[in-house]
Amino acid sequence: MNERNHCCWINQDEQVLSFHPIVGFLMKEFTTHEELIAYVFEATSSEHYRVQ
């Protein structure tokens, strides 16, 4: 059985977050979809990350 990964990729220098793999970005993996979404909301609201 395949488990679905909940992850995003970030570039801390440019403050960019992506839901797809990008060369040079760091993958962050989460246990649940809810944890991923909470991280995205925090990164975009408090840390001013852009989503691509």
PQR file with spaces between the fields and no chain letter, atoms N, CA, C, O and H, PARSE charges and radii, in Angstrom:
ATOM       1  N    MET     1       0.844   -1.189    0.000 -0.4000 1.5000
ATOM       2  CA   MET     1       0.000    0.000    0.000 -0.0000 2.0000
ATOM       3  C    MET     1       0.884    1.246    0.000  0.5500 1.7000
ATOM       4  O    MET     1       1.798    1.361    0.816 -0.5500 1.4000
ATOM       5  N    ASN     2       0.615    2.163   -0.901 -0.4000 1.5000
ATOM       6  CA   ASN     2       1.377    3.408   -0.984 -0.0000 2.0000
ATOM       7  C    ASN     2       0.787    4.444   -0.048  0.5500 1.7000
ATOM       8  O    ASN     2      -0.422    4.678   -0.048 -0.5500 1.4000
ATOM       9  H    ASN     2      -0.128    2.069   -1.564  0.4000 1.0000
ATOM      10  N    GLU     3       1.639    5.061    0.746 -0.4000 1.5000
ATOM      11  CA   GLU     3       1.198    6.158    1.593 -0.0000 2.0000
ATOM      12  C    GLU     3       1.409    7.460    0.843  0.5500 1.7000
ATOM      13  O    GLU     3       2.411    7.639    0.151 -0.5500 1.4000
ATOM      14  H    GLU     3       2.621    4.871    0.746  0.4000 1.0000
ATOM      15  N    ARG     4       0.465    8.356    0.987 -0.4000 1.5000
ATOM      16  CA   ARG     4       0.582    9.649    0.315 -0.0000 2.0000
ATOM      17  C    ARG     4       1.458   10.560    1.150  0.5500 1.7000
ATOM      18  O    ARG     4       1.238   10.720    2.350 -0.5500 1.4000
ATOM      19  H    ARG     4      -0.350    8.211    1.549  0.4000 1.0000
ATOM      20  N    ASN     5       2.447   11.152    0.514 -0.4000 1.5000
ATOM      21  CA   ASN     5       3.329   12.093    1.205 -0.0000 2.0000
ATOM      22  C    ASN     5       2.696   13.471    1.239  0.5500 1.7000
ATOM      23  O    ASN     5       2.043   13.898    0.287 -0.5500 1.4000
ATOM      24  H    ASN     5       2.625   11.022   -0.462  0.4000 1.0000
ATOM      25  N    HIS     6       2.895   14.135    2.314 -0.4000 1.5000
ATOM      26  CA   HIS     6       2.432   15.516    2.473 -0.0000 2.0000
ATOM      27  C    HIS     6       3.682   16.365    2.577  0.5500 1.7000
ATOM      28  O    HIS     6       4.316   16.420    3.631 -0.5500 1.4000
ATOM      29  H    HIS     6       3.426   13.789    3.087  0.4000 1.0000
ATOM      30  N    CYS     7       4.041   17.033    1.477 -0.4000 1.5000
ATOM      31  CA   CYS     7       5.282   17.790    1.490 -0.0000 2.0000
ATOM      32  C    CYS     7       5.191   19.028    0.609  0.5500 1.7000
ATOM      33  O    CYS     7       4.310   19.165   -0.240 -0.5500 1.4000
ATOM      34  H    CYS     7       3.526   16.988    0.621  0.4000 1.0000
ATOM      35  N    CYS     8       6.135   19.912    0.852 -0.4000 1.5000
ATOM      36  CA   CYS     8       6.306   21.088    0.022 -0.0000 2.0000
ATOM      37  C    CYS     8       7.805   21.335   -0.094  0.5500 1.7000
ATOM      38  O    CYS     8       8.603   20.730    0.622 -0.5500 1.4000
ATOM      39  H    CYS     8       6.851   19.800    1.541  0.4000 1.0000
ATOM      40  N    TRP     9       8.169   22.213   -0.986 -0.4000 1.5000
ATOM      41  CA   TRP     9       9.579   22.537   -1.207 -0.0000 2.0000
ATOM      42  C    TRP     9       9.748   24.028   -0.978  0.5500 1.7000
ATOM      43  O    TRP     9       8.929   24.832   -1.422 -0.5500 1.4000
ATOM      44  H    TRP     9       7.520   22.705   -1.567  0.4000 1.0000
ATOM      45  N    ILE    10      10.826   24.395   -0.275 -0.4000 1.5000
ATOM      46  CA   ILE    10      11.028   25.801    0.039 -0.0000 2.0000
ATOM      47  C    ILE    10      12.418   26.271   -0.384  0.5500 1.7000
ATOM      48  O    ILE    10      13.380   25.504   -0.428 -0.5500 1.4000
ATOM      49  H    ILE    10      11.492   23.741    0.086  0.4000 1.0000
ATOM      50  N    ASN    11      12.479   27.553   -0.690 -0.4000 1.5000
ATOM      51  CA   ASN    11      13.735   28.249   -0.934 -0.0000 2.0000
ATOM      52  C    ASN    11      13.773   29.377    0.082  0.5500 1.7000
ATOM      53  O    ASN    11      13.077   30.381   -0.064 -0.5500 1.4000
ATOM      54  H    ASN    11      11.698   28.177   -0.654  0.4000 1.0000
ATOM      55  N    GLN    12      14.589   29.204    1.108 -0.4000 1.5000
ATOM      56  CA   GLN    12      14.628   30.179    2.200 -0.0000 2.0000
ATOM      57  C    GLN    12      15.228   31.509    1.773  0.5500 1.7000
ATOM      58  O    GLN    12      14.828   32.554    2.286 -0.5500 1.4000
ATOM      59  H    GLN    12      15.155   28.387    1.226  0.4000 1.0000
ATOM      60  N    ASP    13      16.182   31.494    0.840 -0.4000 1.5000
ATOM      61  CA   ASP    13      16.811   32.741    0.399 -0.0000 2.0000
ATOM      62  C    ASP    13      15.822   33.648   -0.325  0.5500 1.7000
ATOM      63  O    ASP    13      15.808   34.860   -0.113 -0.5500 1.4000
ATOM      64  H    ASP    13      16.507   30.645    0.423  0.4000 1.0000
ATOM      65  N    GLU    14      14.994   33.048   -1.182 -0.4000 1.5000
ATOM      66  CA   GLU    14      14.035   33.844   -1.962 -0.0000 2.0000
ATOM      67  C    GLU    14      12.647   33.855   -1.336  0.5500 1.7000
ATOM      68  O    GLU    14      11.740   34.505   -1.856 -0.5500 1.4000
ATOM      69  H    GLU    14      15.006   32.063   -1.354  0.4000 1.0000
ATOM      70  N    GLN    15      12.473   33.147   -0.230 -0.4000 1.5000
ATOM      71  CA   GLN    15      11.193   33.016    0.468 -0.0000 2.0000
ATOM      72  C    GLN    15      10.081   32.582   -0.478  0.5500 1.7000
ATOM      73  O    GLN    15       9.050   33.242   -0.609 -0.5500 1.4000
ATOM      74  H    GLN    15      13.210   32.619    0.192  0.4000 1.0000
ATOM      75  N    VAL    16      10.329   31.438   -1.138 -0.4000 1.5000
ATOM      76  CA   VAL    16       9.360   30.862   -2.066 -0.0000 2.0000
ATOM      77  C    VAL    16       9.029   29.458   -1.598  0.5500 1.7000
ATOM      78  O    VAL    16       9.911   28.714   -1.167 -0.5500 1.4000
ATOM      79  H    VAL    16      11.166   30.903   -1.031  0.4000 1.0000
ATOM      80  N    LEU    17       7.766   29.099   -1.683 -0.4000 1.5000
ATOM      81  CA   LEU    17       7.277   27.787   -1.300 -0.0000 2.0000
ATOM      82  C    LEU    17       6.563   27.182   -2.505  0.5500 1.7000
ATOM      83  O    LEU    17       5.801   27.873   -3.181 -0.5500 1.4000
ATOM      84  H    LEU    17       7.050   29.703   -2.033  0.4000 1.0000
ATOM      85  N    SER    18       6.799   25.909   -2.780 -0.4000 1.5000
ATOM      86  CA   SER    18       6.180   25.242   -3.918 -0.0000 2.0000
ATOM      87  C    SER    18       5.583   23.911   -3.489  0.5500 1.7000
ATOM      88  O    SER    18       6.065   23.280   -2.549 -0.5500 1.4000
ATOM      89  H    SER    18       7.418   25.347   -2.231  0.4000 1.0000
ATOM      90  N    PHE    19       4.537   23.491   -4.181 -0.4000 1.5000
ATOM      91  CA   PHE    19       3.938   22.182   -3.945 -0.0000 2.0000
ATOM      92  C    PHE    19       4.490   21.135   -4.904  0.5500 1.7000
ATOM      93  O    PHE    19       4.048   19.986   -4.894 -0.5500 1.4000
ATOM      94  H    PHE    19       4.145   24.004   -4.944  0.4000 1.0000
ATOM      95  N    HIS    20       5.451   21.526   -5.730 -0.4000 1.5000
ATOM      96  CA   HIS    20       6.081   20.622   -6.690 -0.0000 2.0000
ATOM      97  C    HIS    20       7.595   20.690   -6.506  0.5500 1.7000
ATOM      98  O    HIS    20       8.126   21.743   -6.153 -0.5500 1.4000
ATOM      99  H    HIS    20       5.810   22.459   -5.738  0.4000 1.0000
ATOM     100  N    PRO    21       8.292   19.584   -6.739 -0.5600 1.5000
ATOM     101  CA   PRO    21       9.754   19.593   -6.588  0.2800 2.0000
ATOM     102  C    PRO    21      10.425   20.598   -7.523  0.5500 1.7000
ATOM     103  O    PRO    21      10.081   20.682   -8.702 -0.5500 1.4000
ATOM     104  N    ILE    22      11.369   21.346   -6.999 -0.4000 1.5000
ATOM     105  CA   ILE    22      12.148   22.305   -7.777 -0.0000 2.0000
ATOM     106  C    ILE    22      13.611   22.120   -7.383  0.5500 1.7000
ATOM     107  O    ILE    22      13.941   22.059   -6.198 -0.5500 1.4000
ATOM     108  H    ILE    22      11.648   21.277   -6.041  0.4000 1.0000
ATOM     109  N    VAL    23      14.469   22.034   -8.369 -0.4000 1.5000
ATOM     110  CA   VAL    23      15.902   21.861   -8.116 -0.0000 2.0000
ATOM     111  C    VAL    23      16.403   23.016   -7.258  0.5500 1.7000
ATOM     112  O    VAL    23      16.143   24.182   -7.555 -0.5500 1.4000
ATOM     113  H    VAL    23      14.201   22.084   -9.331  0.4000 1.0000
ATOM     114  N    GLY    24      17.116   22.684   -6.202 -0.4000 1.5000
ATOM     115  CA   GLY    24      17.672   23.697   -5.315 -0.0000 2.0000
ATOM     116  C    GLY    24      16.777   24.046   -4.140  0.5500 1.7000
ATOM     117  O    GLY    24      17.218   24.737   -3.221 -0.5500 1.4000
ATOM     118  H    GLY    24      17.327   21.736   -5.961  0.4000 1.0000
ATOM     119  N    PHE    25      15.531   23.587   -4.145 -0.4000 1.5000
ATOM     120  CA   PHE    25      14.619   23.840   -3.037 -0.0000 2.0000
ATOM     121  C    PHE    25      14.733   22.699   -2.029  0.5500 1.7000
ATOM     122  O    PHE    25      15.053   21.572   -2.407 -0.5500 1.4000
ATOM     123  H    PHE    25      15.174   23.026   -4.891  0.4000 1.0000
ATOM     124  N    LEU    26      14.476   22.975   -0.766 -0.4000 1.5000
ATOM     125  CA   LEU    26      14.540   21.993    0.303 -0.0000 2.0000
ATOM     126  C    LEU    26      13.148   21.396    0.521  0.5500 1.7000
ATOM     127  O    LEU    26      12.174   22.131    0.683 -0.5500 1.4000
ATOM     128  H    LEU    26      14.216   23.890   -0.459  0.4000 1.0000
ATOM     129  N    MET    27      13.056   20.061    0.524 -0.4000 1.5000
ATOM     130  CA   MET    27      11.768   19.410    0.754 -0.0000 2.0000
ATOM     131  C    MET    27      11.466   19.360    2.250  0.5500 1.7000
ATOM     132  O    MET    27      12.316   18.987    3.058 -0.5500 1.4000
ATOM     133  H    MET    27      13.848   19.464    0.392  0.4000 1.0000
ATOM     134  N    LYS    28      10.244   19.743    2.598 -0.4000 1.5000
ATOM     135  CA   LYS    28       9.761   19.611    3.973 -0.0000 2.0000
ATOM     136  C    LYS    28       8.591   18.638    3.929  0.5500 1.7000
ATOM     137  O    LYS    28       7.646   18.831    3.164 -0.5500 1.4000
ATOM     138  H    LYS    28       9.553   20.046    1.942  0.4000 1.0000
ATOM     139  N    GLU    29       8.654   17.595    4.746 -0.4000 1.5000
ATOM     140  CA   GLU    29       7.619   16.570    4.744 -0.0000 2.0000
ATOM     141  C    GLU    29       6.835   16.618    6.045  0.5500 1.7000
ATOM     142  O    GLU    29       7.397   16.881    7.108 -0.5500 1.4000
ATOM     143  H    GLU    29       9.422   17.438    5.368  0.4000 1.0000
ATOM     144  N    PHE    30       5.532   16.362    5.958 -0.4000 1.5000
ATOM     145  CA   PHE    30       4.632   16.430    7.104 -0.0000 2.0000
ATOM     146  C    PHE    30       3.864   15.125    7.243  0.5500 1.7000
ATOM     147  O    PHE    30       3.684   14.398    6.266 -0.5500 1.4000
ATOM     148  H    PHE    30       5.076   16.148    5.095  0.4000 1.0000
ATOM     149  N    THR    31       3.418   14.834    8.438 -0.4000 1.5000
ATOM     150  CA   THR    31       2.689   13.598    8.708 -0.0000 2.0000
ATOM     151  C    THR    31       1.279   13.636    8.128  0.5500 1.7000
ATOM     152  O    THR    31       0.787   12.630    7.616 -0.5500 1.4000
ATOM     153  H    THR    31       3.564   15.425    9.232  0.4000 1.0000
ATOM     154  N    THR    32       0.631   14.795    8.207 -0.4000 1.5000
ATOM     155  CA   THR    32      -0.751   14.917    7.733 -0.0000 2.0000
ATOM     156  C    THR    32      -0.904   16.115    6.800  0.5500 1.7000
ATOM     157  O    THR    32      -0.064   17.014    6.767 -0.5500 1.4000
ATOM     158  H    THR    32       1.031   15.612    8.623  0.4000 1.0000
ATOM     159  N    HIS    33      -1.978   16.102    6.062 -0.4000 1.5000
ATOM     160  CA   HIS    33      -2.303   17.228    5.181 -0.0000 2.0000
ATOM     161  C    HIS    33      -2.553   18.489    6.014  0.5500 1.7000
ATOM     162  O    HIS    33      -2.189   19.592    5.605 -0.5500 1.4000
ATOM     163  H    HIS    33      -2.660   15.371    6.089  0.4000 1.0000
ATOM     164  N    GLU    34      -3.167   18.320    7.164 -0.4000 1.5000
ATOM     165  CA   GLU    34      -3.465   19.458    8.034 -0.0000 2.0000
ATOM     166  C    GLU    34      -2.185   20.146    8.515  0.5500 1.7000
ATOM     167  O    GLU    34      -2.133   21.374    8.586 -0.5500 1.4000
ATOM     168  H    GLU    34      -3.462   17.425    7.496  0.4000 1.0000
ATOM     169  N    GLU    35      -1.157   19.367    8.843 -0.4000 1.5000
ATOM     170  CA   GLU    35       0.126   19.947    9.251 -0.0000 2.0000
ATOM     171  C    GLU    35       0.755   20.725    8.106  0.5500 1.7000
ATOM     172  O    GLU    35       1.309   21.804    8.319 -0.5500 1.4000
ATOM     173  H    GLU    35      -1.199   18.369    8.785  0.4000 1.0000
ATOM     174  N    LEU    36       0.675   20.190    6.901 -0.4000 1.5000
ATOM     175  CA   LEU    36       1.204   20.876    5.715 -0.0000 2.0000
ATOM     176  C    LEU    36       0.506   22.214    5.517  0.5500 1.7000
ATOM     177  O    LEU    36       1.164   23.239    5.335 -0.5500 1.4000
ATOM     178  H    LEU    36       0.225   19.314    6.728  0.4000 1.0000
ATOM     179  N    ILE    37      -0.811   22.208    5.552 -0.4000 1.5000
ATOM     180  CA   ILE    37      -1.576   23.445    5.329 -0.0000 2.0000
ATOM     181  C    ILE    37      -1.284   24.461    6.432  0.5500 1.7000
ATOM     182  O    ILE    37      -1.158   25.652    6.147 -0.5500 1.4000
ATOM     183  H    ILE    37      -1.345   21.376    5.700  0.4000 1.0000
ATOM     184  N    ALA    38      -1.175   24.018    7.679 -0.4000 1.5000
ATOM     185  CA   ALA    38      -0.853   24.933    8.779 -0.0000 2.0000
ATOM     186  C    ALA    38       0.514   25.566    8.550  0.5500 1.7000
ATOM     187  O    ALA    38       0.689   26.760    8.794 -0.5500 1.4000
ATOM     188  H    ALA    38      -1.277   23.050    7.911  0.4000 1.0000
ATOM     189  N    TYR    39       1.488   24.781    8.084 -0.4000 1.5000
ATOM     190  CA   TYR    39       2.822   25.314    7.801 -0.0000 2.0000
ATOM     191  C    TYR    39       2.764   26.352    6.679  0.5500 1.7000
ATOM     192  O    TYR    39       3.390   27.408    6.776 -0.5500 1.4000
ATOM     193  H    TYR    39       1.346   23.811    7.886  0.4000 1.0000
ATOM     194  N    VAL    40       2.022   26.057    5.631 -0.4000 1.5000
ATOM     195  CA   VAL    40       1.907   26.985    4.495 -0.0000 2.0000
ATOM     196  C    VAL    40       1.283   28.302    4.949  0.5500 1.7000
ATOM     197  O    VAL    40       1.776   29.373    4.594 -0.5500 1.4000
ATOM     198  H    VAL    40       1.514   25.199    5.552  0.4000 1.0000
ATOM     199  N    PHE    41       0.207   28.234    5.728 -0.4000 1.5000
ATOM     200  CA   PHE    41      -0.426   29.461    6.217 -0.0000 2.0000
ATOM     201  C    PHE    41       0.523   30.268    7.096  0.5500 1.7000
ATOM     202  O    PHE    41       0.560   31.495    7.000 -0.5500 1.4000
ATOM     203  H    PHE    41      -0.193   27.364    6.017  0.4000 1.0000
ATOM     204  N    GLU    42       1.281   29.600    7.942 -0.4000 1.5000
ATOM     205  CA   GLU    42       2.239   30.289    8.809 -0.0000 2.0000
ATOM     206  C    GLU    42       3.351   30.938    7.986  0.5500 1.7000
ATOM     207  O    GLU    42       3.720   32.088    8.225 -0.5500 1.4000
ATOM     208  H    GLU    42       1.251   28.604    8.019  0.4000 1.0000
ATOM     209  N    ALA    43       3.880   30.195    7.016 -0.4000 1.5000
ATOM     210  CA   ALA    43       4.972   30.710    6.183 -0.0000 2.0000
ATOM     211  C    ALA    43       4.522   31.913    5.359  0.5500 1.7000
ATOM     212  O    ALA    43       5.282   32.867    5.194 -0.5500 1.4000
ATOM     213  H    ALA    43       3.580   29.261    6.821  0.4000 1.0000
ATOM     214  N    THR    44       3.306   31.877    4.846 -0.4000 1.5000
ATOM     215  CA   THR    44       2.843   32.987    4.011 -0.0000 2.0000
ATOM     216  C    THR    44       2.395   34.192    4.823  0.5500 1.7000
ATOM     217  O    THR    44       2.567   35.330    4.384 -0.5500 1.4000
ATOM     218  H    THR    44       2.689   31.102    4.980  0.4000 1.0000
ATOM     219  N    SER    45       1.827   33.963    5.989 -0.4000 1.5000
ATOM     220  CA   SER    45       1.334   35.113    6.755 -0.0000 2.0000
ATOM     221  C    SER    45       2.415   35.742    7.633  0.5500 1.7000
ATOM     222  O    SER    45       2.551   36.965    7.653 -0.5500 1.4000
ATOM     223  H    SER    45       1.687   33.040    6.345  0.4000 1.0000
ATOM     224  N    SER    46       3.168   34.948    8.341 -0.4000 1.5000
ATOM     225  CA   SER    46       4.158   35.496    9.279 -0.0000 2.0000
ATOM     226  C    SER    46       5.522   35.732    8.649  0.5500 1.7000
ATOM     227  O    SER    46       6.191   36.718    8.956 -0.5500 1.4000
ATOM     228  H    SER    46       3.058   33.954    8.325  0.4000 1.0000
ATOM     229  N    GLU    47       5.932   34.823    7.768 -0.4000 1.5000
ATOM     230  CA   GLU    47       7.271   34.907    7.199 -0.0000 2.0000
ATOM     231  C    GLU    47       7.284   35.475    5.776  0.5500 1.7000
ATOM     232  O    GLU    47       8.349   35.624    5.177 -0.5500 1.4000
ATOM     233  H    GLU    47       5.388   34.022    7.520  0.4000 1.0000
ATOM     234  N    HIS    48       6.109   35.790    5.241 -0.4000 1.5000
ATOM     235  CA   HIS    48       5.943   36.435    3.935 -0.0000 2.0000
ATOM     236  C    HIS    48       6.492   35.615    2.767  0.5500 1.7000
ATOM     237  O    HIS    48       7.007   36.170    1.797 -0.5500 1.4000
ATOM     238  H    HIS    48       5.244   35.669    5.728  0.4000 1.0000
ATOM     239  N    TYR    49       6.377   34.297    2.871 -0.4000 1.5000
ATOM     240  CA   TYR    49       6.746   33.433    1.740 -0.0000 2.0000
ATOM     241  C    TYR    49       5.726   33.588    0.628  0.5500 1.7000
ATOM     242  O    TYR    49       4.544   33.818    0.885 -0.5500 1.4000
ATOM     243  H    TYR    49       5.958   33.846    3.659  0.4000 1.0000
ATOM     244  N    ARG    50       6.182   33.462   -0.593 -0.4000 1.5000
ATOM     245  CA   ARG    50       5.300   33.429   -1.764 -0.0000 2.0000
ATOM     246  C    ARG    50       5.080   31.967   -2.127  0.5500 1.7000
ATOM     247  O    ARG    50       5.973   31.137   -1.957 -0.5500 1.4000
ATOM     248  H    ARG    50       7.142   33.275   -0.802  0.4000 1.0000
ATOM     249  N    VAL    51       3.892   31.657   -2.627 -0.4000 1.5000
ATOM     250  CA   VAL    51       3.603   30.295   -3.087 -0.0000 2.0000
ATOM     251  C    VAL    51       3.670   30.274   -4.595  0.5500 1.7000
ATOM     252  O    VAL    51       3.115   31.141   -5.270 -0.5500 1.4000
ATOM     253  H    VAL    51       3.166   32.332   -2.765  0.4000 1.0000
ATOM     254  N    GLN    52       4.361   29.266   -5.119 -0.4000 1.5000
ATOM     255  CA   GLN    52       4.470   29.160   -6.577 -0.0000 2.0000
ATOM     256  C    GLN    52       3.966   27.822   -7.009  0.5500 1.7000
ATOM     257  O    GLN    52       3.967   27.517   -8.201 -0.5500 1.4000
ATOM     258  H    GLN    52       4.811   28.562   -4.570  0.4000 1.0000
